[in-house]
Amino acid sequence: MSERGTERSSTNDQFVKARMLALLRERLHPSAYEEGPDRYNYSDRTEPCYTGRIHENRQRLICHLNPNGKIYALCFSRNTEGGDSDVPCVSRAYCLGDLFEDNISYETGAVKVDMEHLKRVPGASTPELVAEVAAGLRKPDDLMKLNTVANEWIAGKFPLLGIRSGVNTGKTVFCGAVGDELWQASDRPITTIMITYRVAQAEDLKRRFPRTANYLDLKADYENQWFQDPNDKHNLLTALQSRKDFPEIVVQVDSLLNLRPGGIGEVAPFDPKTIQRLELMDPSIYTDGMEPRVGRIFGVSVDAV
């Protein structure tokens, strides 16, 4: 399974380019600027290249994202004089860093599995099986590892379940299965929210999870209708804000503020909160502080999922 989000596409292209330029400026050339698609240059020609050489002409670089999420820079210079290497810059690329800043810290605490598709099977990890593993009587397979973590999250051992994997590996289906499980086990209607960053994605989730109400449908179908706030009889709510009437919703990130009654304060807690492909969001959304914005609305600390 590839690293999450490392498949470059039209949806994350701007984020990838912005990250390339940021790493290039931070790790190699502070005066770097973008010159074309994945082509970069730098205005201060006293800055040494990654071989320690000074390039007096307008030598360019390209940046490349490889499948494991590493970003490399390659200078086209064929000069072999000076520097700290016997080979020219063009003969070797220089690793600038990770596409995602938290890769190292994430991998340190991550449970890694090698599965084509993520599968939610609660019985794949039972207390008895976990005890056998702890006693050295059994080796856990990837299905058990994945579902052990999911079971612990459901039990409240940690607040956030972050999943990183490639496209079409079943993240949404996995989260949906967990939601169905919680819904069936609850003695009350559970409240869920799926946060997306595109209208098309919100519509797709609505089709895949029929219990959910799409924020656009709620706005159109209940435009002039108000709902009683069960916690305050003097307060009226929109359809999007009424968890009693619409406990499970899909909301685009730009409409999150509309969850606040009167436009102020925090939103009442949902049971599970699913953030769809946060790392692939448009950079203008991401750099505006998506995580803090979600945190202010829900009163929680949110990481990229």
N, C-alpha and C positions, 0 to 999 in steps of 0.2 A: 504494500500500500504506500502510495507516495505521501510526502508531507502535505499538510493541509494548505490549500490555497496556492500551491506552487505551479499549478497549471495556468499559464498566462492566457488571458482571454480578453474580450472587449470590455468585460465588466470590471476587471481589475487593472487594466493597462495603465491608466493614469496613476494609480497608486504605486505600481511597480516602477514607473519612470521617476516619480517623485522620490521614492526610496533610493533608487540608484543615484540620483543627483545628491541627495542628502548624505549618503555614505561616501560618495566621491569627495565631497567637500570636507567631511569630517575626518576621513582616514588618509587622504592623499593630496588633493588640491583644493585648498580653501577658496580659490578664485574660480572654481569650475562653473561652467554654464552649459546648457543644452544647445547643441548645434543642429540636431536632426534626430530622426528615430534611432534611439540608443547610441547616438554619437555625441560626444562631449568634448569640450576644450577648456582651457584655463587661461586667464588673462595675465596672471603674474608669472612671467617666464623664469623667475628665479626659484620657483618651487621645484624641488627635485622629483623625478619620476620614481617609480617603485624599485628601480635598480640603482637609485642614487644619482642618476645622470641629470644634467640640466639640458633641456632641449631649447635651443635658441629660436628655432623656427616655430611655425604654428602647427606643431605635431598634434594630431587628434587621438582620442581614445574611443573605444566602444565599451559598453557594459553588457553583460550577459547574465541571465538568470538560469541556473541549472536545475535539474529536477528535484534536488534535495533542498531547495530553498536558499542556496548560496548565490551571492552576487559577485561576479568577477569583472575586473577591468583589464583591458588589453590595449597597450600602447602600440602604435604601428612603427615606432622608431627601429631602424636597423643598425643604429650606431653601436659599436662595440667598445668605444674608447671611454675611459673613466668609469666612474660608478663602482659599485661593490659586486659586480657580476661580470663573468667572462662572456656572457651571451647577451644579445640585444633584447630590448624590451619585448619585441614582437614574438620572441620565441617562447615566452611563458606569460600566462595571465596572473593577475594579482587578486587574491580573495579580499574583497572589501568587507564582507560580513554577511549577516543573515537578512533575508527579506523581512522577517519579523524580529523586532528587538528582543522579545522574550523567549526566543527559541532555546537558548542555553538553559535558562532557569526553568522553563517549562519541561524540557526533556529530563532534567534532573529528577523531577518528581512525578514524571508521567508513567503510566502503565502502558506499555507498548504491546500491540497485538498485530498479527499479520493475517488479515481476513479480507477477502474480496468484497464482502458485504457485512456490515454490522448487523448482528441479530440479537434481539431481545428475547432471551429464554431464561426466565427467573429460576427454573429448576436446574439450570446448569451450574448454579452456585447455591448450595444449601449449607446450613451450619455444619452438617455432618461431613460434607465434602471438604469444606474449608478446614475442619478439624483434622481430617486425614492428610491434607496437604501440610498443615502445621506440624503434624507428627512424622512427616517424611514418608508416609505410606502411599502417597499419590503425587504425581506431577500435574500441575494445573495446565490445561490447554488454553488456547487463546479465547475460546468461547466462555470458559469459566472465568478467566481474568476480567474480560469485559463486563460480564454480568455480576461479578463480585463487586466491582466498583459501582455499578448502577444500583445494586441492592443497598450498598452502604450509603449512597447519596439519598436514595428514597427514605432510608431509615434516619436521615438527618445528621449523619456523621460529618458532613461537610456541606457548605451552602451552594457551591457551584460545581456543576459537572461540565467541564470543557472538553469538547471532542474535536480533534484535528484529523482530517483525512481528506483524500482526494475527492473530486467530483464523482457523483454516481456511486458512492460507497454505502449509501443507506442511512446517512445521518438523520434526515427528516423522518424516514420510516421508523427508525429506532426511537426517536423522541416521541413520535406519535404512538408507538406501542407502549411506551412508559406512561404517556398520558391516558391511554385507554385503561391501563392497569390501575392507575390511581382512581380513575373515574368509576370503575367497577367495584373497587374496594371501599369507596367512600360512602358514608351514610348521609351525605349531603351533596348537592351539586358542587363540584370543584370549579374553581375559577382559573382559567388559563389564558395566557396571552402569547401569541407568536409575533415577534417584531421582525419586519422585513424592511428592505430598502428600495424595493421596486414595486410598482403597481402590478405588473405581470406576475411577480412572485407571490404577492398577496392573493391574487385571483387563483393561482395554482394551488396554494395551500387550502383555500376555501373548497376547491373541488376535491382535494385529497382527504380533507377532514370535514365532513358534512356537518358535524355538530357546531363548528365554529361560525361566527358571524363576521363577515367582512366589513371593515370600517367604512368603506365606500357605500355598501348596501345600507348600513345603518343610517348614514347621513342622508341618503336619497329617500329611503322608505319612511323615515321617521323625522323628517326635517322640521315639522311644526308640532311634534309631539313631545311631551315632557313626562318624566317618570318620578315617582315619589322616592325620596331618599329614605331608606329604612332606618337610618341612624339619626335623621333630623327631619321631622315632619314639615319644617318651614323651608326646606331646601328642595329644589327641583333639579333633576338630572337629565342630560341628553341620553339617547339610546346608547351611545358609546360609553357613557359613564355609569350606566346601570348594570351592575353585576348580578342583581337579582333577576332581571329579565334576560340578560345576555351574558351568561357566565363565562363563555369561551369565545375569544375574539382574535382576529388577525388585524394587526395595525402596522401601517407603514411608519417608518421612523419620523418622518416630517409631521405626522399627526399625533405624536405622543403627548404633546402638551394639551391636546384636546381631551385627554383623560382626566385632567384636573377639574373638579367642580369649581366653577367661578374663575378658573385659570390660575389658581394659587394652591400652594401646599403640596403635600405628597399624595400619591394615589394609594388607596387601600391595597394591601398585599394580595397578589395573586398566589395560587398554589405553585405550579411550575411556570417559569418564564423561559421561553425559547427565543434566542436571538439568532436569526438566520444569516450566516456568512458575514459576520461583522467585518472580517478582515478584507472583504472584497468590496466594501462600500466606496462610493465616490470619495476621492480625497477631500473635497470641500466639506463633506459631512464628517469624515473621519477626523480631520485636523481641527474641526470646530469643537472637538471634545465629545464624541458620541458616548463614551463610557461615563464621564462625569454627568452628562445630561440625563442618561438613563438612571444613574445613581440618585440624582436629585429628585427625579420624578417618583422613583420607587423606594427611596430611602435605603438603598443597598449599595455595596461595592460590586461593580461589574467589570469583568475582564472580557477580552475578545474570545468568542466561542467558535 
